[in-house]
C-alpha cells in the first residue's frame, strides 16, 4: 500500500565560521508524515506505530507542548493564534522518528497547507538538550521558501542570543533541503542544513534505514555532546543560559528584523 507519508534519507551538515572554524556532517533520515494519515486504519506497518511502542514511532508527547493532545489540534491552535487560515488543509511533519523507544529532534518542521494544497505556513519546532522547546512561525510563504527572524530561544551553549536566523526550504518533493544561516550584524556565524532523497514509507524501507543507521536519535544526542566537546577543546566557552521563553510557543513574523 502507498502512503501519503514517506521517508527522506540523507545528511545533516553544520559549519561554524567564527570565532573558530568547525564543521561536521552525519548521515541521517527523517519521517515525513501526514498527521491525518496517522489515525487512519489503512496505515498498517509492522515496524512503525503511532503513540505505541515499536522499532519506530511517532508520539504526540515527543512534540508540541509535550502533552497527549493530538499534534494536528496543537498546530491548528498555533496557526489560528498567528492569524493564519489553513482550514481544511493537510499538515505534514518532518522529523526523526522515535527509534527503539527514544526520541530527540533538534529541529522538526511542520508544512501547513490550505485546502487548495497551497502552502500556508512553515512551523519550526526547536528542541534543546535541556528539555525545553519552542516554535518559530514564519507566516510569509510568498518569499520562495525563504524566511527570517530573530533568535528568541537558547539552543547552542556556545552561541549568543543576539542572532538572526535565515531559513531556506526547497521541497518537499523527490528531494528536500532545509538550510539555516545564523548571523550577526558582523556577518555569518554558522550554516546548518539537512538534505534528503524521498523513499516510500514501507517496512522494508524502515528496516533498510535502521540497518544503515541504527538508533538514530541516540546517535544525534551523542553527536551533539561529542561536537560540543570538540568546540570546547578549540577554546569556545559556554554562554550563560537565560530563562526560557514564558510561553512554549514563540510566534514571530517571517519579516522580523
N, C-alpha and C positions, 0 to 999 in steps of 0.2 A: 504494500500500500504506500502511496506517495503522500507525504505530509506537506503542509504549507511551511512548517518549521524545517530547519536544516542545521547543518554544521558548517563552520568555517575553520580551516586548518591553515596555519601559517606561522608568523613570528611576531615577537614583541621586541622593539628596539628603544633604548634610551641613550641619549648623548648629551652630556653636560659640557658647556663651553667655558664656564667660569664659576668660581675662582680657580678651579682645577679642571682639566680636561678628563673626562671619564666616559666610557662607552661600554655597553653590553647588548647582547642580542640572545634571545632564547626562543626555542620552538614552543608553540602553544596551539590550543584550539578553543573554539567558542561554540556555544549553543546559540542559535538564533531562533527564538521560539515565539510563535504567535500565541499570546496569552489566552485567546479564546479557544485555541485548539487543545490546551492543557486539560480541560474538563470534558472534552468530547469523548464519548465511548469508543470512537473509532481509533483513538490514539493508543495503540497497544504495542508496547515494546517490552522485551524481556529484560533489557539492561537499563532502562530508564523509567523512573516513576515520578509522579507529581505529589509532593507532600507525603511521600512514603519512602522507606529505606530501600536502597538498591545500589548497584555499582555506580550509577549516575542518577542524578535527580535535580529537581528544582523545588525548593521550599519557599513559600511566601515569607517565612520568618528570616530568611537569609538576605532579604532585600527590603526596600522601602523603609518603613518605620520600625521594622523588626517584629511587627505583630502578625497574627494569623489572618488579618484582613486580606482578601484576595488582591493581588497586585494591580489588576485592572481597575478595581474600585479606587485604590490609592492614587493611581496615576490620573484617573479621571478627576478626582478631587483637586489634585495639584494643578491640572490644566485649567479647571474652572476658576481656581483662585488667581491664576495668571491671566485670566480673560481670554483663553484660547478655546475656540469652538472646534471640537473634534468629535462631536456626537455621531454615533453610528459608524465610526471608522475603526480600523484594527489598531492594536498596539502590539508591537513586536520588541522583544528584549534580547539584546546581545550581551551575553555574559559567559563566564566559565561555569559549567555545571557543578553542583555538589558532587564530589568524587570520593568514593569509599567512606561516606559519612562526614566529609569535611568540606567546608565552603569558605572561600575568601576571594573577593573580587576587588582589586584596586579601582577598577572603573567598569561600570555597566552602563549601557546606553539604551534608552527606550526610543524607538521610532514610532511616532504617533501620527496616524493618518486620518484624514477626513473620510466621509462616506464615499466621496468620489475617488478615493485612493490617492489623493494628493497629500504630500507630507505637510502636516500642520505644525509639528514641533519636534525638537530633539530634547530629550531629558537626560542629563548626565548625572549618574549616581556615583559618588566618590566615597570609598571606604578608606579609613586609615588603620594602622595596626593597633590603635588604642581602642578599637571597638566603636568609634564614632563614625557617623555617616551624614552626608548632606546631599542636596541636589542643587544643580545649576540648570535653569531652564532658559536657554536662548529661544526667543519666540520668532525671530525673523528668519524664515526659511526661504526667502526670496533672494538670498545672497549667494546662491550657488554652492550651498553646503558649507559656508564659512560663517562663523560666529566668533564673538569675543566678549570677555567680561573680566572684571577684576577678581582676584583671588580673595575668598572670604573664609577659607577653611584650611586648618593646619593639616598638611599631608606629610611632606618630607621633613624630617627633623633637621636637615641641612639647608633648608631654603627659607628665606624671609617671607613675610606675609604681603609686603608691598610689591605685588607682581601682577602681571596681566597674562591671561590665558587666551590664545587664539586657537580655535578648533577648525579643522577642515575634514569633512566627511565625504568620501567617494563610495557610492553604493548605497544600500546593498543590492547586488546583482550576482553575476557569476563570481565576482570578487568583491571584497570590502576593504577599505583602508580608512583609518582614522588617525589623524595627526594632531598633536597638541604642541604648540610652541609657547614656551614660558619666557617672559621678557620683562625688563625694566626700562626706564627711560634711557638707560645707557646702552641697551641692546639685548641680544639673545642670551638667556641663561641656560635653557635646556630645550631639547626637542625629543618628544616621545611619540611613538607610533606603533600601531598594530596593523597587520595586513594578513588577509587570509583568502583562500580559494574555497568556493562553496562545494559541499558534498551533501548528498541526500542523507536524511536522518533515518538510519536503519540500525538494527542490532549489529550487523556486520561492520558498518562504518564505526560504530561506537567501540566495538572490540578492537578494530584497527588502530584508532587513536589511543586507546588505552595501552595497547602493546607498544606503541611508538613513544608514548609519553605518559606513563602511569602516574597516578596520584598528582595530577596537575596542580590542584590547589595547594597541596602541601609543598610542592616544588616552588610555587610562587612565593609563599611565605618564607621558605628557606632562602630563596634568591634575594628577597628584599633585605634580609638580615646580612647575607653574605656581601651584597653590594654596599650596604651601609658600613660594614667593617672595612671594606676596601677604601671607601671615601674617607673614613676616619684616619686610616693609615696614610692617606695622601695629605692630611693636615686639615681637613674640614672639621669644624666643631659644631656641636648641637646648638640649634636655636631654641630659645625658651618657648614652650608650648603655651599658647594663650588659652583662655577659656573657650570651649566650643560654642558655636552659634546657639542662641537661645532656642531657636526652632530647629528641628531636624531637617527642615526644608528651607533652602535659600532660593528665592525666586528673584532672578535678575534679568534685566533686559539684555538682549543679544548685542545691542549697540552701546552698552555702557562703557565709558572710558575710564 
